[in-house]
Amino acid sequence: MMNEAWIIDACRSPRGIGKQGKGGLAGLHPQHLSAAILTALAARSGVDSAEIDDVIWGTNSQIGLQSGDLGRLSALAAGYAPTCGGITINRFCGSGLSAVNFAAASIRAGFEQLLVAGGTEMMSLFPSFSKSQSPFVDRGNLELRALHPMTHQGIAADVIATLDGIGRDSLDQLAFISQQRAAVAIQNRYFDQSLVSIYNAEGELLLARDENPRPQTSRESLAQLDPAFAAMADHPMDESGTTARCLVQQRYPGLEMNFVHHAGNSSGVVDGSAALLLAASDFARAHGLTPRARVIAVANAGDSPSLMLTAPGPAIEKVLAQAGLCVADIDLFEINEAFAVVVEKCVRDLELDYNKVNVNGGAIALGHPIGATGAMLIGTVLDELERRGLHRGLVTMCTAAGMAPAIIIERI
């Protein structure tokens, strides 16, 4: 009988505002933040790190302090045995979710028995439009641009809303609900099971709760915000002088963009880290590890690189087909709120019950620490399945260049 991939535990840091001098985590070395989560995960489960085969870690901006195989170096910083390996992967926003998917696949294949998977992103290290980290995916590659013109993700979000006829009112309503749901979850301590307080090297508490939510948000305050990406549409993306509007027109001639996204209905810029411990079912039984859930199916879908954010719908359909399930078989969905249109499109296209989607708020309220978010969402949906006594959860998210990983977990 094939080994199942069991989730033993999941934990995460609070999300700190991703601006230098403002966020509770800003200024930490990414290895320090990652090590804090890895240390907590091992301590909570009681595993011997010498038995961990590998740490699979997701990070988007693999430059500067986040370069040099953050997974391996963070494991060493956490005091893991040198025999435990570490690797760092990049699927843009889906890095942390893909790390978990790769771990589950390796366990199901019988190659490895005990794995840690997750990710870290210190967005405070990389201000938007910095020379070291261009926000534009093609990085000025004119040959790639001719094949697949890719703009900024915010521009792509507005293009999708324009093509699908999704107005600002619907997106602002989704953003308002995200803030309200997050406020209820925080007030009722729904996130506490997974949260790990973060301390500096001197032992001083830096952050114990998510910083980004704005529970005071109203529909009226959202309506007063100016569109965020209108000016960016005509901003030269590189030395060639090419603008985002020009690239949109290359793919959609004559399209007049409706600029509907702004700071209030787009994901928050935050720092954060998260990790899961996964074990083969036989290994877990032999070592007395109590599972919380099993991984039922994983998948990755690709869609239009130009639209960039439309793959979550196909990913949901693909992972459901892998599992032999339908939408009605899923109790809770986590669809990352990179931009409000991503979730709104999925709900409309797949006729999802929004009362099952992002029930404790999403990245619009809580923030989106790029490489860590996917691992965070798996822990979030697992905690909520347990709290509600439900069975199955599905997690997916858009990534730059038009992809979306997905996973279905089932409580044990």
C-alpha positions as CSV (number, residue, x, y, z in Angstrom):
1,M,0.0,0.0,0.0
2,M,1.4,3.4,-0.9
3,N,2.3,5.6,2.0
4,E,0.1,8.6,2.6
5,A,1.5,12.1,3.1
6,W,0.4,13.2,6.6
7,I,0.5,16.7,7.9
8,I,1.7,16.5,11.5
9,D,1.7,20.2,12.3
10,A,1.7,23.7,10.9
11,C,2.8,27.0,12.4
12,R,3.5,30.5,11.2
13,S,4.8,33.9,12.3
14,P,2.5,36.9,12.6
15,R,2.5,39.0,9.5
16,G,4.4,42.2,10.1
17,I,4.0,45.4,8.0
18,G,6.6,45.1,5.2
19,K,8.1,48.6,5.5
20,Q,11.5,49.4,7.0
21,G,11.1,51.2,10.3
22,K,7.3,50.4,10.5
23,G,6.9,46.7,10.7
24,G,7.5,44.6,13.8
25,L,9.6,42.1,11.8
26,A,11.4,44.7,9.6
27,G,15.1,44.6,10.3
28,L,15.2,40.9,11.1
29,H,17.5,38.7,9.0
30,P,15.4,36.4,7.0
31,Q,17.3,33.4,8.4
32,H,16.4,34.6,11.9
33,L,12.7,34.7,11.1
34,S,12.8,31.4,9.3
35,A,14.8,29.7,12.1
36,A,12.2,30.9,14.7
37,I,9.5,29.0,12.8
38,L,11.6,25.9,12.2
39,T,12.5,25.8,15.9
40,A,8.9,26.1,16.9
41,L,7.8,23.4,14.5
42,A,10.3,20.9,15.8
43,A,9.6,21.7,19.4
44,R,5.8,21.4,19.0
45,S,6.1,18.0,17.4
46,G,9.0,16.7,19.4
47,V,10.8,15.3,16.3
48,D,14.5,14.8,16.2
49,S,15.8,17.1,13.5
50,A,18.3,14.4,12.6
51,E,15.4,12.3,11.3
52,I,14.2,15.1,9.0
53,D,15.2,14.3,5.4
54,D,15.0,17.8,4.0
55,V,13.7,21.3,4.4
56,I,11.9,22.5,1.2
57,W,11.6,26.3,1.4
58,G,9.9,28.8,-0.8
59,T,11.2,32.4,-1.3
60,N,10.4,34.7,-4.2
61,S,13.1,37.4,-3.9
62,Q,16.2,35.3,-3.8
63,I,18.7,38.1,-3.7
64,G,20.6,39.9,-1.0
65,L,19.8,38.6,2.5
66,Q,17.3,36.1,1.1
67,S,19.8,34.5,-1.3
68,G,22.1,31.6,-0.7
69,D,19.6,28.7,-0.1
70,L,17.5,30.2,2.7
71,G,16.1,26.8,3.5
72,R,19.4,25.2,4.3
73,L,20.9,28.2,6.1
74,S,17.7,28.7,8.2
75,A,17.7,25.0,9.2
76,L,21.3,25.4,10.4
77,A,20.4,28.6,12.2
78,A,17.5,26.8,13.9
79,G,19.9,24.2,15.3
80,Y,18.7,21.4,13.1
81,A,21.2,18.5,12.7
82,P,23.6,19.0,9.8
83,T,22.4,15.8,8.3
84,C,19.0,17.5,7.5
85,G,19.3,19.1,4.1
86,G,17.7,22.2,2.8
87,I,16.6,23.6,-0.6
88,T,15.0,26.8,-1.7
89,I,12.5,27.0,-4.6
90,N,10.8,29.9,-6.4
91,R,7.3,29.8,-8.0
92,F,6.8,33.5,-7.2
93,C,3.7,33.8,-5.0
94,G,3.1,30.1,-5.0
95,S,6.6,29.2,-3.6
96,G,5.4,28.2,-0.1
97,L,2.5,26.1,-1.4
98,S,4.6,24.4,-4.0
99,A,7.2,23.6,-1.4
100,V,4.5,21.7,0.5
101,N,3.2,20.0,-2.7
102,F,6.8,18.8,-3.5
103,A,7.2,17.4,0.0
104,A,3.9,15.6,-0.2
105,A,4.8,14.1,-3.6
106,S,8.2,12.9,-2.4
107,I,6.6,11.2,0.5
108,R,3.9,9.6,-1.6
109,A,6.6,8.3,-4.0
110,G,8.4,6.7,-1.1
111,F,11.6,8.6,-1.5
112,E,11.5,10.5,1.8
113,Q,9.9,9.9,5.1
114,L,9.9,13.2,7.1
115,L,10.0,16.6,5.6
116,V,9.6,20.3,6.6
117,A,8.1,22.6,3.9
118,G,7.2,26.2,4.0
119,G,8.7,29.6,3.1
120,T,9.7,33.1,4.1
121,E,9.4,36.5,2.6
122,M,10.8,39.7,4.1
123,M,9.1,42.2,1.8
124,S,10.5,45.1,3.9
125,L,13.8,44.3,2.3
126,F,12.7,45.1,-1.2
127,P,10.8,48.4,-1.9
128,S,8.8,48.4,-5.0
129,F,10.6,49.5,-8.2
130,S,14.0,49.1,-6.5
131,K,16.8,48.6,-9.1
132,S,17.7,45.3,-7.4
133,Q,14.2,43.8,-7.7
134,S,12.2,44.9,-10.7
135,P,8.5,44.2,-10.3
136,F,8.1,43.3,-13.9
137,V,8.3,39.6,-14.6
138,D,10.1,39.5,-17.9
139,R,13.0,41.6,-16.6
140,G,13.4,43.4,-19.9
141,N,13.7,40.2,-22.0
142,L,12.5,41.5,-25.3
143,E,12.3,38.1,-26.9
144,L,10.1,36.8,-24.1
145,R,8.1,40.0,-24.2
146,A,7.3,39.4,-27.9
147,L,6.0,35.9,-27.1
148,H,4.2,36.7,-23.8
149,P,3.8,40.4,-22.9
150,M,3.8,40.5,-19.1
151,T,3.1,43.6,-17.1
152,H,2.8,44.4,-13.4
153,Q,0.4,42.1,-11.6
154,G,-1.8,45.1,-10.6
155,I,-2.2,46.1,-14.2
156,A,-3.1,42.5,-15.0
157,A,-5.7,42.5,-12.2
158,D,-7.3,45.6,-13.8
159,V,-7.2,44.0,-17.2
160,I,-9.0,40.9,-15.9
161,A,-11.7,43.0,-14.3
162,T,-12.2,44.9,-17.5
163,L,-12.4,41.8,-19.7
164,D,-14.8,40.1,-17.3
165,G,-16.9,43.2,-16.6
166,I,-16.2,43.1,-12.8
167,G,-16.8,46.5,-11.3
168,R,-15.2,48.2,-8.4
169,D,-18.2,47.9,-6.2
170,S,-17.9,44.1,-6.2
171,L,-14.2,44.2,-5.5
172,D,-14.6,46.7,-2.7
173,Q,-17.3,44.6,-1.1
174,L,-15.0,41.6,-1.2
175,A,-12.3,43.7,0.4
176,F,-14.6,45.0,3.1
177,I,-15.7,41.4,4.0
178,S,-12.1,40.3,4.1
179,Q,-11.4,42.9,6.8
180,Q,-14.5,42.1,8.7
181,R,-13.8,38.3,8.7
182,A,-10.2,38.9,9.8
183,A,-11.3,41.1,12.6
184,V,-13.7,38.4,13.9
185,A,-11.0,35.7,13.6
186,I,-8.5,37.8,15.5
187,Q,-10.9,38.9,18.2
188,N,-11.9,35.2,18.7
189,R,-8.3,34.0,18.6
190,Y,-8.9,31.6,15.7
191,F,-5.3,32.0,14.5
192,D,-3.7,31.3,17.9
193,Q,-3.1,27.6,17.3
194,S,-0.6,28.3,14.5
195,L,0.8,31.6,15.6
196,V,4.4,31.7,16.9
197,S,5.6,34.9,18.6
198,I,8.8,36.3,17.2
199,Y,11.7,37.6,19.4
200,N,14.9,39.3,18.5
201,A,18.4,37.9,19.4
202,E,18.2,39.6,22.8
203,G,14.9,37.8,23.7
204,E,12.7,40.9,23.3
205,L,9.3,40.3,21.9
206,L,9.0,41.8,18.4
207,L,5.6,40.6,17.2
208,A,2.8,38.4,18.5
209,R,-0.2,39.3,16.3
210,D,-0.8,40.2,12.7
211,E,-0.1,43.9,12.1
212,N,-1.8,44.5,8.7
213,P,-5.6,44.2,9.3
214,R,-7.6,47.4,9.4
215,P,-10.9,46.5,11.2
216,Q,-12.0,50.1,10.9
217,T,-12.3,49.8,7.1
218,S,-15.7,50.8,5.7
219,R,-17.2,50.7,2.3
220,E,-17.1,54.5,2.4
221,S,-13.4,54.6,3.1
222,L,-12.7,52.1,0.3
223,A,-14.7,54.2,-2.1
224,Q,-12.5,57.2,-1.4
225,L,-9.2,55.5,-2.4
226,D,-7.7,56.4,-5.8
227,P,-6.9,53.5,-8.2
228,A,-3.3,52.4,-7.6
229,F,-2.3,51.3,-11.1
230,A,-3.5,54.0,-13.5
231,A,-0.3,56.0,-13.4
232,M,1.8,52.9,-13.5
233,A,0.2,52.0,-16.9
234,D,2.2,54.7,-18.6
235,H,5.4,54.3,-16.5
236,P,8.4,53.1,-18.6
237,M,9.2,49.6,-17.5
238,D,12.8,49.6,-18.6
239,E,15.4,51.3,-20.8
240,S,13.4,50.5,-23.9
241,G,10.6,52.9,-22.7
242,T,7.9,50.2,-23.1
243,T,4.9,50.9,-20.9
244,A,2.5,48.5,-19.4
245,R,-0.3,50.0,-21.4
246,C,1.6,49.3,-24.6
247,L,2.0,45.6,-23.6
248,V,-1.7,45.3,-22.8
249,Q,-2.5,46.8,-26.2
250,Q,-0.2,44.3,-27.8
251,R,-2.3,41.4,-26.5
252,Y,-5.7,43.2,-26.4
253,P,-5.7,45.9,-29.1
254,G,-8.1,48.7,-28.4
255,L,-8.9,47.6,-24.8
256,E,-9.7,50.6,-22.6
257,M,-8.7,49.5,-19.1
258,N,-11.0,50.1,-16.2
259,F,-8.7,50.8,-13.2
260,V,-10.5,49.3,-10.2
261,H,-7.8,48.1,-7.8
262,H,-6.3,50.2,-5.1
263,A,-4.5,49.7,-1.8
264,G,-7.7,48.7,-0.1
265,N,-8.7,45.8,-2.4
266,S,-5.2,44.5,-3.0
267,S,-3.0,42.3,-0.8
268,G,-1.0,44.0,2.0
269,V,2.8,44.1,1.8
270,V,4.1,42.2,4.8
271,D,6.9,40.1,6.2
272,G,6.3,36.5,7.4
273,S,7.2,32.9,7.5
274,A,5.4,29.6,7.8
275,A,6.2,25.8,7.9
276,L,4.6,22.4,7.9
277,L,5.9,19.1,9.1
278,L,4.9,16.2,6.8
279,A,5.5,12.5,7.4
280,A,4.9,9.2,5.6
281,S,2.1,7.4,7.3
282,D,4.2,4.4,8.1
283,F,7.0,6.6,9.6
284,A,4.5,8.5,11.6
285,R,2.9,5.4,13.1
286,A,6.3,3.9,13.9
287,H,7.5,7.1,15.6
288,G,4.3,8.0,17.5
289,L,3.5,11.1,15.5
290,T,-0.1,12.1,15.5
291,P,-1.4,13.4,12.2
292,R,-3.8,16.3,11.8
293,A,-4.5,15.8,8.1
294,R,-3.6,13.9,5.0
295,V,-2.7,15.3,1.6
296,I,-5.4,14.1,-0.9
297,A,-4.1,15.7,-4.1
298,V,-1.8,18.4,-5.4
299,A,-1.7,20.1,-8.8
300,N,-0.3,23.0,-10.7
301,A,-2.1,24.8,-13.5
302,G,-0.8,27.3,-16.0
303,D,-2.9,29.9,-17.8
304,S,-2.3,33.2,-19.7
305,P,1.1,34.7,-18.8
306,S,-0.2,38.1,-19.9
307,L,-3.3,38.0,-17.7
308,M,-1.1,36.3,-15.1
309,L,-3.7,35.9,-12.3
310,T,-6.3,33.6,-13.9
311,A,-4.9,30.2,-13.2
312,P,-6.5,29.5,-9.7
313,G,-9.8,28.5,-11.4
314,P,-8.1,25.9,-13.7
315,A,-6.0,24.8,-10.7
316,I,-9.1,24.1,-8.6
317,E,-10.6,22.1,-11.4
318,K,-7.4,20.2,-12.0
319,V,-6.8,19.3,-8.3
320,L,-10.4,18.3,-7.9
321,A,-10.1,16.0,-10.9
322,Q,-6.9,14.5,-9.4
323,A,-8.8,13.7,-6.2
324,G,-12.0,12.5,-8.0
325,L,-14.0,15.2,-6.1
326,C,-16.2,18.0,-7.1
327,V,-16.7,21.5,-5.7
328,A,-19.5,20.3,-3.4
329,D,-17.0,17.9,-1.7
330,I,-14.9,20.8,-0.4
331,D,-15.9,22.3,3.0
332,L,-13.5,25.3,3.0
333,F,-11.5,27.1,0.3
334,E,-8.5,29.4,0.7
335,I,-8.0,31.4,-2.5
336,N,-5.2,33.9,-2.0
337,E,-6.5,37.5,-2.2
338,A,-3.5,38.8,-4.2
339,F,-6.1,41.2,-5.7
340,A,-9.8,41.1,-5.1
341,V,-10.5,40.2,-8.8
342,V,-8.7,36.8,-8.3
343,V,-11.1,35.6,-5.8
344,E,-14.1,37.2,-7.4
345,K,-13.4,35.6,-10.7
346,C,-13.0,32.1,-9.1
347,V,-16.3,32.5,-7.2
348,R,-18.1,33.6,-10.3
349,D,-16.6,31.1,-12.8
350,L,-16.9,28.0,-10.6
351,E,-20.1,29.1,-8.8
352,L,-18.5,28.8,-5.4
353,D,-20.3,29.5,-2.2
354,Y,-18.5,32.6,-0.9
355,N,-19.5,31.5,2.7
356,K,-16.9,28.7,2.2
357,V,-14.1,30.9,0.8
358,N,-11.5,32.7,2.9
359,V,-13.8,32.5,5.9
360,N,-11.3,34.2,8.2
361,G,-10.3,36.9,5.8
362,G,-7.5,36.8,3.3
363,A,-4.4,38.7,2.1
364,I,-6.3,41.9,1.6
365,A,-6.7,42.2,5.3
366,L,-3.9,40.0,6.6
367,G,-1.2,40.6,4.0
368,H,0.7,38.4,1.5
369,P,4.3,37.6,2.4
370,I,5.0,36.2,-1.1
371,G,7.0,33.0,-0.5
372,A,5.4,32.2,2.8
373,T,1.7,32.7,2.0
374,G,0.9,29.3,0.6
375,A,2.2,27.5,3.6
376,M,0.3,29.9,5.9
377,L,-3.0,29.2,4.0
378,I,-2.7,25.5,4.5
379,G,-2.2,26.0,8.2
380,T,-5.1,28.4,8.3
381,V,-7.6,26.1,6.5
382,L,-6.5,23.1,8.7
383,D,-7.1,25.1,11.9
384,E,-10.5,26.2,10.7
385,L,-11.5,22.7,9.6
386,E,-10.7,21.5,13.1
387,R,-12.5,24.3,14.8
388,R,-15.6,23.7,12.7
389,G,-15.4,20.0,12.7
390,L,-15.3,19.9,8.9
391,H,-13.5,17.5,6.6
392,R,-11.8,18.8,3.5
393,G,-10.0,22.0,2.5
394,L,-8.6,23.3,-0.8
395,V,-5.9,25.9,-1.1
396,T,-4.8,27.7,-4.3
397,M,-3.2,31.0,-5.3
398,C,-2.2,32.9,-8.4
399,T,1.5,33.4,-9.2
400,A,3.3,35.7,-11.6
401,A,3.8,34.5,-15.1
402,G,0.3,32.8,-15.1
403,M,0.4,29.8,-12.8
404,A,-1.4,28.4,-9.7
405,P,-0.5,25.5,-7.4
406,A,-3.3,23.9,-5.5
407,I,-3.7,21.3,-2.7
408,I,-6.5,19.4,-1.1
409,I,-6.2,18.2,2.5
410,E,-8.4,16.0,4.5
411,R,-8.6,15.9,8.3
412,I,-7.7,12.7,10.0
